[in-house]
């Protein structure tokens, strides 16, 4: 009996090990998936991709994303630019590197989730590169349990996905205690790996589009704990190529203040005098300078010109000010 149990455990551990040993994030050469996914993103009531507009700004551009084809970042990129060519990258830093080198025309990055909060790494990348935010969009995040075609929920004993996706589906996993959760590098990547390994006892949590794209099956849909699950994405371009929307009503700014009493209050008071509506403030530590911080703010604008006015108002109170971009606020 003990030998049999040990053998089963060894087989299971070996199968789990395959997921991590064989997992390989997308190479940039695996681009051009946009055409196939353009229709997929309109399935199942998902109205994420608008009809293409003739002469739309940026149409046909090459967009770098972090993650695999079929990911939520891919869906957001196609919502922003319906006929874009998508360039999947393993890491967010690689997406920015592709943009900086000219290999990509733009990058689409998640900046904030309504449940999980901000993607802090992306604030750092925006500050350290010569780029500007040109547009933003909101994407309703719908998680699904995905398995090999023909499998049933009862066969699934382990579930793989990005840690944030797993955390957003805790109630579903609690209702299925047989399923053990394992963190993976990407939601769509977990579906891709599922298909490559043909693991009938494994499931993935990802978008319905990922299931269709990789030839898997949705076993349970809309399994997220909270339906008010939205992610805000930025379309980022090189500063020299960016175009500010004349109808911009939002600005993102990074700034640092002197390490002295009242300096942050003075900076925020300067923004308040303009009567701008501060919708977000985030702080990030300065690398190599303990207890010093960069502050990131979003402000609603009445006119696009108020963006540079906000920057000018901050400058007398700050050691550094950088406008990250002016753009039109996305609507749900």
C-alpha positions in Angstrom: 0.0 0.0 0.0 2.8 2.4 1.0 4.7 1.6 -2.2 1.5 2.3 -4.3 0.9 5.6 -2.5 4.6 6.7 -2.9 4.4 5.7 -6.6 1.3 7.8 -7.2 2.9 10.8 -5.3 6.0 10.4 -7.3 4.1 10.4 -10.6 2.1 13.5 -9.5 5.3 15.3 -8.5 6.8 14.4 -11.8 3.8 15.8 -13.7 3.9 19.0 -11.7 7.6 19.3 -12.3 7.0 19.1 -16.1 5.0 22.3 -15.9 7.9 24.3 -14.6 10.7 22.4 -16.3 9.0 22.8 -19.7 7.5 26.2 -19.4 8.9 28.7 -21.9 7.5 32.2 -22.2 6.8 33.4 -25.7 9.7 34.4 -28.0 9.2 37.7 -29.8 9.2 35.7 -33.0 5.8 34.3 -32.1 4.1 37.5 -33.1 1.3 38.1 -35.6 -1.4 36.3 -33.6 -3.7 39.3 -33.8 -5.6 38.3 -36.9 -6.6 35.0 -35.3 -7.7 36.5 -32.0 -9.5 39.5 -33.5 -12.7 37.4 -33.9 -12.1 35.3 -30.8 -12.3 38.4 -28.6 -15.9 39.0 -29.8 -17.1 35.5 -28.7 -19.3 34.8 -25.7 -20.7 38.2 -25.3 -17.2 39.8 -24.9 -17.5 43.2 -26.6 -13.9 44.1 -26.0 -12.8 44.9 -29.5 -14.5 47.9 -31.3 -15.1 47.8 -35.0 -12.0 49.0 -36.9 -12.2 52.7 -37.8 -10.7 53.7 -41.2 -7.6 55.7 -40.6 -7.5 55.1 -36.9 -4.4 56.5 -35.2 -1.8 53.7 -34.9 -3.7 51.1 -36.9 -1.5 48.2 -37.9 1.3 49.0 -35.4 3.5 46.4 -33.8 2.6 46.2 -30.1 4.7 44.5 -27.5 3.0 42.9 -24.5 4.2 40.8 -21.5 2.7 37.4 -21.7 1.4 34.9 -24.3 -1.0 35.3 -27.2 -4.5 35.1 -25.8 -3.6 36.9 -22.6 -5.6 39.8 -21.1 -2.8 42.2 -22.3 -3.3 40.8 -25.8 -7.0 41.5 -25.5 -6.4 45.0 -24.3 -4.0 45.7 -27.1 -6.5 44.7 -29.7 -9.2 46.8 -28.0 -6.9 49.8 -28.3 -5.7 49.0 -31.9 -7.9 46.4 -33.5 -5.6 45.4 -36.4 -2.3 45.5 -34.4 0.4 42.9 -34.7 1.1 41.5 -31.3 4.6 40.8 -30.1 4.5 38.6 -26.9 7.4 39.0 -24.6 8.5 37.0 -21.5 9.0 40.0 -19.2 7.6 43.5 -19.0 11.2 44.8 -19.2 11.5 43.1 -22.5 8.4 44.7 -23.8 9.8 48.1 -23.0 13.2 47.1 -24.5 11.4 46.2 -27.7 9.7 49.6 -27.7 12.9 51.4 -27.0 14.9 49.6 -29.7 12.3 50.3 -32.4 11.4 46.6 -32.8 7.9 47.6 -31.5 5.9 50.7 -32.2 4.1 50.6 -28.9 3.7 48.6 -25.7 0.5 47.8 -23.9 0.8 47.3 -20.2 -1.5 46.7 -17.2 -1.1 49.5 -14.7 -3.8 48.9 -12.2 -6.4 46.3 -11.2 -9.5 47.3 -9.4 -9.0 44.4 -6.9 -5.3 43.7 -6.8 -4.1 47.3 -7.0 -1.2 48.8 -9.0 1.4 47.0 -11.1 4.3 48.7 -9.3 7.0 47.5 -11.7 5.4 49.3 -14.6 5.6 52.7 -12.8 9.3 52.1 -12.6 9.6 51.2 -16.3 7.6 54.3 -17.3 9.9 56.5 -15.4 13.1 54.9 -16.6 12.3 55.0 -20.3 11.8 57.8 -22.8 8.2 57.0 -23.4 4.7 58.6 -22.9 1.3 57.2 -22.2 -0.8 57.9 -25.3 -4.1 56.1 -24.4 -5.7 54.0 -21.8 -8.5 51.4 -21.7 -10.4 49.4 -19.1 -10.9 45.7 -19.5 -13.4 43.6 -17.6 -11.5 40.6 -16.4 -13.4 37.3 -16.7 -11.7 34.2 -15.4 -12.5 30.7 -16.6 -11.4 27.2 -15.6 -10.0 25.6 -18.7 -9.0 22.0 -19.4 -8.3 19.7 -22.3 -11.2 19.0 -24.6 -13.4 16.2 -23.2 -12.3 16.5 -19.6 -14.6 17.2 -16.7 -14.2 19.4 -13.6 -14.1 16.2 -11.5 -10.9 15.1 -13.2 -9.0 18.3 -12.3 -6.8 18.1 -9.2 -4.4 20.9 -9.9 -4.9 24.4 -11.3 -2.2 26.6 -12.8 -2.4 30.4 -13.5 -0.8 33.7 -12.7 -0.8 34.4 -8.9 -3.1 37.4 -9.2 -5.7 35.3 -11.2 -5.5 32.5 -8.6 -6.1 35.0 -5.8 -9.1 36.4 -7.6 -10.7 33.0 -7.8 -10.3 31.9 -4.2 -14.0 31.1 -3.6 -14.2 28.9 -6.6 -11.1 27.0 -5.5 -12.5 26.7 -2.0 -15.6 25.1 -3.4 -13.4 22.5 -5.1 -10.9 21.5 -2.4 -9.7 18.7 -4.7 -8.0 21.3 -6.8 -4.6 22.5 -5.7 -3.5 25.9 -7.0 0.0 26.4 -8.5 1.4 29.8 -9.6 2.5 30.1 -13.2 4.1 33.0 -15.2 1.0 33.9 -17.3 -2.7 33.1 -17.6 -2.7 32.4 -21.3 0.7 30.7 -20.8 -0.9 28.2 -18.5 -3.4 27.2 -21.2 -0.5 26.9 -23.8 1.4 24.6 -21.4 -1.8 22.6 -20.7 -2.1 21.8 -24.4 1.6 21.1 -24.8 1.7 18.6 -21.9 -1.8 17.1 -22.5 -2.3 16.9 -18.8 -5.8 15.7 -18.3 -5.7 16.2 -14.5 -4.6 19.9 -14.8 -6.6 23.0 -15.4 -5.7 26.6 -16.2 -7.4 29.8 -15.2 -7.4 32.3 -18.1 -9.7 34.1 -20.6 -12.1 32.3 -22.8 -10.1 33.6 -25.8 -7.1 31.7 -24.6 -9.1 28.5 -24.6 -10.3 29.0 -28.1 -6.8 30.1 -29.4 -5.0 27.1 -28.0 -7.7 24.5 -28.6 -8.8 23.9 -25.0 -12.2 23.8 -23.4 -13.9 26.1 -20.9 -15.1 23.9 -18.0 -16.5 26.7 -15.8 -16.9 30.3 -16.8 -16.8 33.6 -14.9 -15.3 32.0 -11.8 -13.8 35.2 -10.3 -14.9 36.2 -6.8 -15.9 39.7 -7.7 -17.6 40.8 -10.9 -16.3 44.3 -10.4 -12.9 43.2 -11.7 -11.3 45.6 -14.1 -7.8 46.2 -15.2 -6.6 49.6 -16.6 -4.1 49.3 -19.4 -1.8 51.9 -21.0 -0.8 52.2 -24.6 2.8 53.5 -24.4 4.9 54.9 -27.2 8.3 56.5 -27.6 8.2 60.1 -26.7 9.3 61.2 -30.2 6.4 59.2 -31.8 3.7 60.0 -29.3 0.7 62.2 -30.2 -1.3 63.9 -27.4 -5.0 63.6 -27.9 -6.5 67.1 -28.1 -9.4 65.8 -26.1 -7.2 64.6 -23.3 -8.9 64.9 -19.9 -6.3 63.0 -17.7 -2.6 63.3 -17.0 -0.1 61.0 -15.3 2.9 62.6 -13.6 5.9 61.3 -11.6 7.7 63.6 -9.2 10.0 63.6 -6.2 10.2 66.1 -3.4 13.0 67.3 -1.1 13.3 65.3 2.2 12.1 68.1 4.4 8.9 68.7 6.4 5.8 69.8 4.4 7.3 69.3 1.0 4.8 66.7 -0.2 1.9 68.8 1.2 3.2 71.8 -0.6 3.3 69.9 -3.9 -0.2 68.5 -3.5 -1.5 72.0 -2.5 -0.1 73.4 -5.8 -2.2 70.8 -7.7 -5.2 71.6 -5.5 -5.0 75.3 -6.5 -5.5 74.4 -10.1 -8.7 72.6 -9.0 -7.6 69.4 -10.7 -9.2 66.2 -9.3 -6.5 63.9 -8.0 -7.7 60.4 -8.8 -4.6 58.4 -7.8 -1.4 58.7 -5.8 1.2 56.0 -5.6 4.7 56.0 -4.0 7.7 54.0 -5.0 11.1 53.9 -3.3 14.1 55.4 -5.0 16.6 52.7 -5.7 19.8 53.2 -3.7 18.3 56.0 -1.6 16.6 54.6 1.5 13.5 56.5 2.6 13.3 58.6 -0.5 10.3 58.2 -2.8 9.0 58.9 -6.3 5.3 59.8 -6.3 3.0 59.0 -9.2 -0.3 60.9 -9.6 -3.2 60.8 -12.0 -5.3 64.0 -12.3 -8.5 64.6 -14.2 -8.3 67.7 -16.5 -10.9 70.1 -17.8 -8.7 70.8 -20.8 -5.6 69.2 -22.3 -3.6 72.4 -21.5 -4.1 71.8 -17.8 -1.7 68.9 -18.1 1.4 71.2 -18.6 -0.1 73.6 -16.0 -0.1 70.8 -13.4 3.6 70.1 -14.2 4.5 73.8 -14.0 2.7 74.0 -10.6 4.7 71.1 -9.2 8.2 72.2 -10.4 8.9 74.8 -7.7 8.2 72.3 -5.0 9.9 69.2 -6.5 13.4 67.9 -7.1 12.1 66.1 -10.2 8.9 66.2 -12.3 8.1 64.1 -15.4 4.9 64.1 -17.3 4.2 60.5 -18.2 1.4 61.3 -20.6 -1.9 63.1 -21.3 -4.7 61.0 -22.6 -8.5 60.5 -22.7 -9.9 58.8 -19.6 -11.3 55.3 -20.3 -14.9 54.6 -19.6 -16.4 51.4 -18.3 
